[in-house]
Every structure is written in C-alpha cells, then in structure tokens.
Amino acid sequence: MTSTAQVRPEAPDAPAVRHQHLRHVVFIAAAAAMGGFLFGYDSSVINGAVEGIRGRFAVGSGALAQVIAAALIGAAVGAATAGRLADRLGRIRVMQIAAVLFTASSIGSMLPFALWDLAFWRVLGGVAIGMASVIAPAYIAEVAPAEYRGRLASFQQAAIVLGIAVSQLVNWGLLNLADGEQRGELLGIEAWQLMLGVAAVPAVLYGLLTLRIPESPRHLVAQGRRDEARAVLAGVEPRGTDLDARITEIEERMRGERKPSLRDLLGGRFGLLPIVWVGIGLSLFQQLVGINVIFYYSASLWQSVGIDPNSSFFYSFTTSIINIVGTVIAMLLVDRIGRKPLALIGSAGMALSLGAAAWAFSHKSGTGENIALPDTQGTVALVAAHSFVLFFALSWGVVVWVMLGEMFPNRVRAAALGIAAGAQWVANWLITVTFPSLSEWNLSGAYVIYTVFAALSIPFVLKWVPETRGRALEDMG
C-alpha cells in the first residue's frame, strides 16, 4: 500500500532538529533492544555456572543438561504468548513483565535451595527470554520511521551478541575474584551463584528504561487512542510529516490485515507448503551445527580437555568477541553479496572448523583430573572453535533471521515465521540437552555429528533456499 503521509519542506533549522529527532529515535530503539541484551546475557551466563552447579548438587550429565536446557522450554512459552499479550496489554507492558521475570529469575537462580528450584527459575527466565525475542523487534519496527527502520532493527541482533559477550566477561572477572574456583566464596555465596545473580542489574535497568519510552503508535491506534498515537508519531516521524495521514494509514493497514491460520500453510507433498519446509530447514540447520554448545558449555568444554578454569573462561569471552565481529561483518555484507552466497561461505567455513575440532578432540588423553590435549591439537581446537563462531556469526547467525522475514508469501508470513521459529527452539533444546551426554560418550564424535550437519547445509542451500536480496516482499511466492 502506498503511504498517504506527506512530508512538508523542512525549516532552516532542520539539521539541528533532525539530529535531536534522530537521537530520540535511537534512544527508543536502544532501550527496547535492552531486551535483546538480556536475551543474550541470560541465555549464555549459565556457561560460567555449569561446573559449579554440578559440584553443588552432585548431579550427573543428564540431570545437569535438563537444568541448562530448562530455559529453552520457558523461551518457547514466552515467544508463543508475547504477541497476544502485547496486543492486549501493550508493547511496553510486556517489556515490563519481561523485566520483572528477568529480575526474579536472576535472584532466584542465585539463591537456589535444590536442583528443581534452580530449574524453576531457569524456566521463568526462559519465559522472559522468549518475550524479549519477540517484542523488541516488533516494537522497534512499529516505532521506527521508515528511513531508519533497517538500521534500528539491527540493534536487536547487536544487543544479543553484546549481551553474550558481557556475560562471559562478567563470569571471567568473578572467577578471577574467586581465585579460579566456580565454588569459591564471593559476598557470602559461591561464585557461580553470583554470576547468575548479576543479571538482575541489567534487568532492573531494562525495566527503568521502559518507563522512558512511548507505547507503540500501532497499539495506541488499535485501542482507539488516536491523540496519544499522534503525540508518539510527532516524536519519531520526520519533521513535517502529516500525522493525521499517518494514523489513517495505520488504520487502513490494520483493517486490511487478516491473521493467517494453519490451514493457509497446508499444501505440497508433505503436508506443508514447500517454502514453509525450507524455513523449517533453515532453522534446524542453524541450531544443529552446535553453535549453542559454545555459548552454553564452552567453559566446561575447555576444562574437559585439560584447560584450567581461568583460561577456559577467558576463551569463552574471546569467542563472544569473535561473535560480535562476525555479526558486524554479516550486517555489512548481507545486502551486498546476497543471502545465499553468505550462507554458503558460512556453511563451508563451519564444516571445516568443526571437522578440525573433531580431529583435535580425538587426541584427548587421560582420565579424571588428568585429561589433556597435545599442544598441537590444543592449538587447533582453540583456533577451530573461534573460526567456527566467526563463520556462523557472519552467515547463519544473521542470514537465517533475514531470510525468514523475507522469504514467505505475505498471506502466510506471520504463521510460517512462527512455525520456523518454533522449530529453532526445539532444535536448540535438543542440542543443549544432549551435549553433556554426547561429550561424555565421545567428545570428538559429538563434533563429527555437528560437522555432518554443517556439510549437509551446503546442498540444502544450493537446491532449496531462494535468494531474496533485491526482491520485494510482495513478489515472494
């Protein structure tokens, strides 16, 4: 639909006003993206607590994996309910609910009295993660003016990878203060407990920031609060925009929208439209290469091959920095060279990196406290882990989300994206819950499995994934 909003000529003082307006819009997007920061922080902070939890509650790998993966169950629930809650209560209110859940989960996880208690708080934090994963990008898209929407939307992914990196930096710092012991005492509790509790600080900040940003004009219009919507649009739209015309445009779009049902997705030889299966495949491959093993278990992984705890935490932090670098590269290249070429580069790089890691881990020797890798294989393992994260971040980490937002026909986009995202949470849970047992069985074998999935993603992309660069959303079919 062509926009009916008109922009009047700018006054002589327009540059100063434009700069002030841009700062306001950036602040709104950054405040909303704090949900993404907490998404990344809360998801990966558990990396520093794995061995502490194992020792504190004397649990085996199976039970430990269930606790680590419990957050993913909550995330699926939070993602599924966030949209409906946002339509009923408003986008800001859902952010505030997520902030409260993040805070409660952090404090509860810091002071668990039993393993099931810790699992409960992990599930609660997962609900907040799921809500944040849905509401922040939706809110930014609805508030941001069209000329800045793409750049502001990237705040969410940037915030997620920054949250991952900060969580690993905090974990490393706390471990150093505890003399390299996850169960060392800090402020009257064990170090791993404080690692989980520190997440309450950004959670409270998130809640406070939501008090400073406006409600989405789309939600206000849907609630019949036109004057409030007009005031919000006056603060975010370019100077001179016909605000009444913008409100009328929003109303017309909302009247023309129809929520797709599962029936709209049915068709083809296997029950769903072929393009929906492609979306599911992209989501599955993104997780089945084992990326979250790095973000959830890397500290334990390095300790399992003889690296001391302090160094293992440092390497977890450095892989997080590599993740940020790769994400920036992807943001710069995704519109220049296309989605498919970037995905293929990433798949090839991941397959080679994972294969090298599998070879290196096959040389692990010793038992108990005397496990080690030869110097050459240890170096290869470290380089391979970092290159794997780099190739993932510069390709599948960003490309999959870009393509899922573009590749589906308009009539089924929302429903198809929901199914694909659901498949991603399921695959994430599967990898997270199986890695501890797989690594005990055969660490090298686990990485062979991830290598196979990375290699299989290459023919999958070549044969079935469409290139969406430069195509209008209306042309997707």
C-alpha positions as CSV (number, residue, x, y, z in Angstrom):
1,M,0.0,0.0,0.0
2,T,1.4,3.4,-0.9
3,S,1.9,5.7,2.0
4,T,-0.6,8.6,2.3
5,A,1.6,10.6,4.7
6,Q,3.1,13.7,3.2
7,V,6.3,15.5,4.3
8,R,6.4,19.3,4.3
9,P,9.6,21.2,3.4
10,E,12.0,21.5,6.3
11,A,12.7,24.8,8.1
12,P,16.1,26.4,8.0
13,D,17.0,24.9,11.4
14,A,16.2,21.4,10.2
15,P,19.7,19.9,10.7
16,A,19.7,20.6,14.4
17,V,16.1,19.5,14.8
18,R,16.8,16.4,12.7
19,H,19.8,15.5,14.9
20,Q,17.7,15.8,18.0
21,H,14.9,13.8,16.5
22,L,17.4,11.0,15.5
23,R,18.8,10.9,19.0
24,H,15.3,10.4,20.4
25,V,14.6,7.6,17.9
26,V,17.9,5.9,18.6
27,F,17.3,6.1,22.4
28,I,13.9,4.5,22.0
29,A,15.3,1.6,19.8
30,A,18.3,1.1,22.1
31,A,16.0,1.0,25.2
32,A,13.8,-1.6,23.5
33,A,16.9,-3.6,22.4
34,M,17.9,-4.0,26.1
35,G,15.5,-6.9,25.9
36,G,17.8,-8.4,23.3
37,F,20.8,-7.7,25.5
38,L,19.1,-9.6,28.3
39,F,18.2,-12.4,25.8
40,G,21.9,-12.9,25.1
41,Y,23.1,-12.3,28.6
42,D,20.6,-14.6,30.3
43,S,21.0,-17.3,27.7
44,S,24.8,-17.6,28.0
45,V,25.5,-16.6,31.6
46,I,24.8,-20.2,32.6
47,N,28.1,-21.1,30.8
48,G,30.0,-19.9,33.8
49,A,28.0,-21.9,36.3
50,V,27.8,-25.4,34.8
51,E,30.6,-27.0,36.8
52,G,29.6,-25.1,40.0
53,I,26.1,-26.5,39.7
54,R,27.4,-30.0,39.0
55,G,29.5,-29.8,42.2
56,R,27.0,-28.1,44.4
57,F,24.1,-30.5,43.7
58,A,26.2,-33.6,42.8
59,V,24.3,-34.3,39.6
60,G,25.1,-36.3,36.5
61,S,25.3,-35.0,33.0
62,G,21.7,-35.9,32.1
63,A,20.1,-34.0,35.0
64,L,22.5,-31.1,34.5
65,A,21.6,-30.9,30.9
66,Q,17.9,-30.7,31.8
67,V,18.5,-27.8,34.1
68,I,20.6,-25.9,31.5
69,A,18.0,-26.5,28.8
70,A,15.1,-25.7,31.0
71,A,15.3,-22.0,30.0
72,L,14.5,-23.1,26.4
73,I,11.2,-24.6,27.4
74,G,10.3,-21.3,29.0
75,A,11.5,-19.4,26.0
76,A,9.2,-21.3,23.7
77,V,6.3,-20.4,26.0
78,G,7.3,-16.8,26.2
79,A,7.7,-16.4,22.5
80,A,4.3,-18.1,21.9
81,T,2.4,-15.8,24.3
82,A,4.2,-12.5,23.8
83,G,2.3,-11.4,20.7
84,R,-1.1,-11.9,22.2
85,L,-0.2,-10.3,25.4
86,A,1.3,-7.3,23.5
87,D,-2.0,-6.8,21.6
88,R,-4.0,-7.0,24.8
89,L,-1.8,-5.1,27.3
90,G,0.6,-3.1,25.0
91,R,4.2,-3.5,23.9
92,I,5.6,-1.5,26.9
93,R,3.7,-3.5,29.4
94,V,5.0,-6.8,28.0
95,M,8.6,-5.4,28.2
96,Q,8.0,-4.5,31.8
97,I,6.7,-8.0,32.6
98,A,9.8,-9.5,30.9
99,A,12.0,-7.2,33.0
100,V,10.3,-8.4,36.2
101,L,10.7,-12.0,35.2
102,F,14.4,-11.5,34.3
103,T,15.0,-9.9,37.7
104,A,13.1,-12.6,39.7
105,S,14.8,-15.4,37.7
106,S,18.3,-13.9,38.3
107,I,17.7,-13.5,42.1
108,G,16.0,-16.9,42.4
109,S,18.8,-18.7,40.4
110,M,21.4,-17.0,42.6
111,L,19.8,-18.5,45.8
112,P,18.5,-22.0,44.9
113,F,17.9,-24.5,47.7
114,A,17.6,-27.5,45.4
115,L,18.1,-28.5,41.8
116,W,14.4,-28.4,40.9
117,D,14.3,-24.9,42.4
118,L,17.1,-23.8,40.1
119,A,15.3,-25.4,37.2
120,F,12.1,-23.4,38.0
121,W,13.9,-20.1,38.0
122,R,15.6,-21.1,34.7
123,V,12.2,-21.7,33.2
124,L,11.0,-18.4,34.4
125,G,14.0,-16.6,32.9
126,G,13.3,-18.5,29.7
127,V,9.8,-17.1,29.5
128,A,11.4,-13.6,29.7
129,I,13.9,-14.5,27.0
130,G,11.1,-15.7,24.7
131,M,9.1,-12.5,25.3
132,A,12.1,-10.3,24.7
133,S,12.9,-12.2,21.5
134,V,9.5,-11.3,20.1
135,I,8.5,-7.9,21.5
136,A,11.7,-5.9,20.9
137,P,12.0,-6.3,17.1
138,A,8.2,-5.9,16.8
139,Y,8.2,-2.7,18.8
140,I,11.2,-1.2,17.0
141,A,9.6,-1.9,13.6
142,E,6.4,-0.2,14.7
143,V,8.1,2.9,16.2
144,A,11.0,3.5,13.9
145,P,10.5,5.8,10.9
146,A,10.8,4.1,7.5
147,E,14.1,5.8,6.6
148,Y,15.9,4.3,9.7
149,R,14.0,1.1,10.2
150,G,16.6,-1.3,8.8
151,R,19.4,0.1,10.8
152,L,17.4,0.4,14.0
153,A,16.1,-3.2,13.6
154,S,19.7,-4.4,13.6
155,F,20.0,-3.1,17.2
156,Q,18.3,-6.3,18.4
157,Q,20.8,-8.7,17.0
158,A,23.7,-6.4,18.0
159,A,22.3,-6.3,21.6
160,I,22.0,-10.1,21.7
161,V,25.7,-10.7,20.8
162,L,26.8,-7.9,23.1
163,G,24.8,-9.5,26.0
164,I,26.6,-12.8,25.3
165,A,30.0,-11.1,25.4
166,V,29.3,-9.1,28.5
167,S,28.0,-12.2,30.4
168,Q,31.3,-14.0,29.6
169,L,33.4,-11.0,30.7
170,V,31.5,-10.8,34.0
171,N,31.9,-14.5,34.5
172,W,35.6,-14.3,33.9
173,G,36.0,-11.4,36.2
174,L,34.1,-13.1,39.0
175,L,36.1,-16.3,38.6
176,N,39.3,-14.3,39.0
177,L,38.0,-12.7,42.2
178,A,37.2,-16.3,43.4
179,D,40.8,-17.5,42.7
180,G,39.7,-19.5,39.7
181,E,37.1,-21.6,41.6
182,Q,33.4,-21.6,40.5
183,R,32.5,-22.6,44.0
184,G,34.8,-20.1,45.7
185,E,33.1,-17.7,48.1
186,L,32.2,-14.2,47.0
187,L,30.0,-11.9,49.1
188,G,28.9,-14.9,51.2
189,I,27.8,-17.2,48.4
190,E,29.6,-19.3,45.7
191,A,31.0,-17.6,42.6
192,W,28.7,-19.4,40.2
193,Q,25.7,-18.1,42.2
194,L,26.8,-14.5,41.9
195,M,27.4,-15.0,38.2
196,L,23.7,-15.8,37.8
197,G,22.6,-13.1,40.2
198,V,24.4,-10.2,38.5
199,A,21.9,-10.5,35.6
200,A,19.4,-8.7,37.9
201,V,21.3,-5.4,37.3
202,P,20.7,-5.1,33.5
203,A,17.2,-6.5,34.2
204,V,16.3,-3.6,36.5
205,L,17.9,-1.1,34.1
206,Y,15.7,-2.6,31.3
207,G,12.6,-2.0,33.5
208,L,13.6,1.6,34.3
209,L,14.2,2.3,30.6
210,T,10.7,1.1,29.6
211,L,9.3,3.9,31.8
212,R,11.1,6.4,29.5
213,I,9.9,5.2,26.1
214,P,6.4,5.6,24.5
215,E,3.9,3.0,23.6
216,S,3.8,1.8,20.0
217,P,1.6,4.1,17.9
218,R,0.1,1.0,16.2
219,H,-1.1,-0.4,19.6
220,L,-2.5,3.0,20.5
221,V,-4.4,3.3,17.3
222,A,-5.8,-0.3,17.8
223,Q,-7.1,0.9,21.2
224,G,-8.7,4.0,19.7
225,R,-6.3,6.3,21.5
226,R,-5.6,8.5,18.4
227,D,-4.4,11.6,20.3
228,E,-1.8,9.6,22.2
229,A,-0.7,7.9,18.9
230,R,-0.4,11.3,17.3
231,A,1.9,12.5,20.1
232,V,4.1,9.5,19.8
233,L,4.4,9.9,16.0
234,A,5.2,13.6,16.4
235,G,8.3,12.5,18.3
236,V,9.6,9.8,15.9
237,E,8.4,10.7,12.4
238,P,10.4,13.2,10.3
239,R,9.6,16.9,10.9
240,G,6.7,18.0,8.7
241,T,5.1,14.6,8.4
242,D,1.3,14.8,8.1
243,L,0.5,12.9,11.4
244,D,-3.2,12.5,10.8
245,A,-2.5,10.9,7.4
246,R,0.0,8.5,9.1
247,I,-2.7,7.5,11.6
248,T,-5.2,6.9,8.8
249,E,-2.6,4.8,7.0
250,I,-2.0,2.7,10.1
251,E,-5.8,2.2,10.5
252,E,-6.2,1.2,6.8
253,R,-3.4,-1.3,7.1
254,M,-4.8,-2.9,10.2
255,R,-8.3,-3.2,8.6
256,G,-6.7,-4.9,5.6
257,E,-4.8,-7.4,7.7
258,R,-6.0,-11.0,8.3
259,K,-4.3,-13.3,10.7
260,P,-3.3,-16.4,8.8
261,S,-4.3,-19.8,10.1
262,L,-2.6,-23.2,10.0
263,R,-4.9,-24.0,7.0
264,D,-3.1,-21.4,4.9
265,L,0.2,-23.3,5.4
266,L,-1.1,-26.6,4.2
267,G,-0.2,-28.0,0.8
268,G,2.5,-29.8,-1.1
269,R,3.6,-33.4,-0.8
270,F,4.5,-33.4,2.9
271,G,1.6,-31.5,4.4
272,L,3.0,-28.0,4.4
273,L,3.9,-25.6,1.6
274,P,7.4,-26.2,0.3
275,I,8.6,-22.8,1.3
276,V,7.5,-23.5,4.9
277,W,9.6,-26.6,4.9
278,V,12.6,-24.5,3.6
279,G,12.1,-22.1,6.5
280,I,12.0,-25.0,9.0
281,G,15.1,-26.5,7.4
282,L,17.0,-23.2,7.8
283,S,16.0,-23.0,11.5
284,L,17.0,-26.6,12.1
285,F,20.4,-26.3,10.4
286,Q,21.2,-23.1,12.2
287,Q,21.0,-25.0,15.6
288,L,22.1,-28.5,14.6
289,V,25.6,-27.3,13.8
290,G,26.0,-27.0,17.6
291,I,26.5,-23.2,18.0
292,N,24.9,-23.1,21.4
293,V,27.3,-25.7,22.7
294,I,29.9,-22.9,22.5
295,F,27.6,-20.4,24.3
296,Y,26.2,-22.7,27.0
297,Y,29.1,-25.1,27.6
298,S,32.4,-23.7,26.3
299,A,33.9,-23.2,29.8
300,S,33.1,-26.8,30.7
301,L,34.2,-28.0,27.2
302,W,37.7,-26.5,27.6
303,Q,38.1,-27.8,31.1
304,S,37.1,-31.3,29.9
305,V,40.2,-31.3,27.7
306,G,42.6,-30.1,30.4
307,I,42.5,-26.3,30.2
308,D,42.5,-24.6,33.6
309,P,39.2,-22.8,34.6
310,N,40.6,-19.3,34.4
311,S,41.8,-19.8,30.8
312,S,38.6,-21.6,29.8
313,F,36.5,-18.6,31.0
314,F,38.8,-16.3,29.0
315,Y,38.4,-18.3,25.9
316,S,34.6,-18.2,26.4
317,F,34.9,-14.4,26.4
318,T,37.1,-14.2,23.3
319,T,34.7,-16.4,21.3
320,S,31.9,-13.9,22.3
321,I,34.0,-11.0,20.9
322,I,34.5,-13.0,17.7
323,N,30.7,-13.4,17.6
324,I,30.3,-9.7,17.7
325,V,32.9,-9.2,14.9
326,G,31.2,-11.8,12.7
327,T,27.8,-10.2,13.3
328,V,29.1,-6.8,12.2
329,I,30.6,-8.4,9.1
330,A,27.2,-10.0,8.2
331,M,25.4,-6.8,8.7
332,L,27.8,-5.1,6.2
333,L,27.7,-7.9,3.6
334,V,24.2,-9.3,3.7
335,D,22.8,-6.7,1.3
336,R,25.9,-6.5,-0.8
337,I,26.7,-10.1,-1.8
338,G,23.3,-11.7,-1.1
339,R,21.9,-14.2,1.4
340,K,22.7,-17.4,-0.3
341,P,26.4,-16.7,-1.0
342,L,26.9,-15.6,2.6
343,A,25.1,-18.8,3.9
344,L,27.3,-21.0,1.6
345,I,30.5,-19.3,2.8
346,G,29.4,-19.8,6.4
347,S,28.5,-23.5,5.8
348,A,31.8,-24.3,4.2
349,G,33.8,-22.5,6.9
350,M,31.8,-24.1,9.7
351,A,32.2,-27.6,8.3
352,L,36.0,-27.2,8.0
353,S,36.2,-25.6,11.5
354,L,34.1,-28.3,13.1
355,G,36.0,-31.1,11.3
356,A,39.2,-29.7,12.6
357,A,37.8,-29.5,16.2
358,A,36.6,-33.1,15.9
359,W,40.1,-34.2,14.8
360,A,41.8,-32.3,17.7
361,F,39.4,-33.7,20.3
362,S,40.0,-37.2,19.1
363,H,43.5,-36.9,20.6
364,K,42.3,-36.3,24.2
365,S,44.0,-38.5,26.6
366,G,43.9,-39.2,30.4
367,T,41.0,-39.6,32.8
368,G,39.6,-37.7,35.8
369,E,41.7,-34.6,36.7
370,N,44.5,-35.6,34.3
371,I,42.8,-35.1,31.0
372,A,44.8,-33.2,28.3
373,L,45.3,-32.5,24.6
374,P,48.7,-32.4,23.0
375,D,50.0,-28.9,22.3
376,T,49.3,-29.0,18.6
377,Q,45.8,-30.4,18.9
378,G,45.0,-28.0,21.7
379,T,46.0,-25.1,19.5
380,V,44.0,-26.5,16.6
381,A,40.9,-26.9,18.9
382,L,41.1,-23.3,20.1
383,V,41.6,-21.9,16.6
384,A,38.8,-24.1,15.2
385,A,36.3,-23.1,17.9
386,H,36.9,-19.4,17.2
387,S,36.8,-19.8,13.4
388,F,33.5,-21.8,13.8
389,V,31.9,-19.0,15.8
390,L,33.2,-16.4,13.2
391,F,31.8,-18.3,10.2
392,F,28.5,-18.8,12.0
393,A,28.1,-15.2,13.1
394,L,29.0,-13.8,9.6
395,S,26.5,-16.0,7.9
396,W,23.8,-18.2,9.5
397,G,23.6,-16.2,12.7
398,V,22.2,-13.2,10.8
399,V,21.2,-14.6,7.4
400,V,18.6,-17.0,8.7
401,W,16.6,-14.3,10.5
402,V,16.8,-12.0,7.5
403,M,15.6,-14.7,5.2
404,L,12.8,-15.9,7.5
405,G,11.5,-12.3,7.5
406,E,11.6,-12.1,3.7
407,M,11.0,-15.5,2.0
408,F,7.4,-16.3,2.9
409,P,4.4,-15.0,0.9
410,N,2.6,-12.1,2.5
411,R,-0.5,-14.1,3.3
412,V,1.3,-16.7,5.4
413,R,4.4,-14.8,6.6
414,A,3.5,-14.4,10.3
415,A,2.3,-18.0,10.7
416,A,5.2,-19.5,8.7
417,L,7.7,-17.5,10.7
418,G,6.1,-18.7,13.9
419,I,6.5,-22.4,12.9
420,A,10.1,-21.8,11.7
421,A,11.0,-20.1,15.0
422,G,9.3,-22.9,17.0
423,A,11.5,-25.4,15.1
424,Q,14.5,-23.4,16.1
425,W,13.7,-23.5,19.8
426,V,13.1,-27.3,19.6
427,A,16.5,-27.8,17.8
428,N,18.2,-25.5,20.3
429,W,16.7,-27.6,23.2
430,L,17.8,-30.9,21.5
431,I,21.4,-29.8,21.1
432,T,21.6,-28.3,24.6
433,V,20.1,-31.3,26.4
434,T,22.2,-33.9,24.5
435,F,25.7,-32.3,24.5
436,P,26.8,-33.3,28.1
437,S,25.9,-37.0,27.5
438,L,27.4,-36.9,24.0
439,S,30.7,-35.4,25.2
440,E,31.0,-38.0,28.0
441,W,30.4,-40.7,25.4
442,N,32.8,-39.3,22.8
443,L,33.6,-35.6,22.5
444,S,35.1,-36.0,19.1
445,G,32.1,-38.0,18.0
446,A,29.8,-35.1,19.0
447,Y,31.7,-32.7,16.8
448,V,31.6,-35.2,13.9
449,I,27.8,-35.0,14.2
450,Y,27.9,-31.2,14.1
451,T,30.3,-31.3,11.1
452,V,27.9,-33.5,9.2
453,F,25.0,-31.1,9.7
454,A,27.2,-28.2,8.6
455,A,28.2,-30.1,5.4
456,L,24.6,-31.1,4.7
457,S,23.5,-27.4,4.9
458,I,25.5,-26.7,1.7
459,P,23.4,-28.8,-0.7
460,F,20.3,-27.7,1.2
461,V,21.0,-24.1,0.5
462,L,22.1,-24.7,-3.1
463,K,18.9,-26.7,-4.0
464,W,16.1,-25.4,-2.0
465,V,16.8,-21.9,-0.5
466,P,15.7,-19.0,-2.7
467,E,17.8,-15.8,-2.9
468,T,15.7,-12.9,-1.5
469,R,18.1,-10.0,-2.0
470,G,16.6,-7.2,-4.0
471,R,13.1,-8.8,-4.2
472,A,10.0,-7.0,-3.0
473,L,8.1,-8.8,-0.2
474,E,5.1,-8.8,-2.4
475,D,7.0,-10.9,-5.0
476,M,7.6,-13.8,-2.6
477,G,5.5,-16.8,-3.6
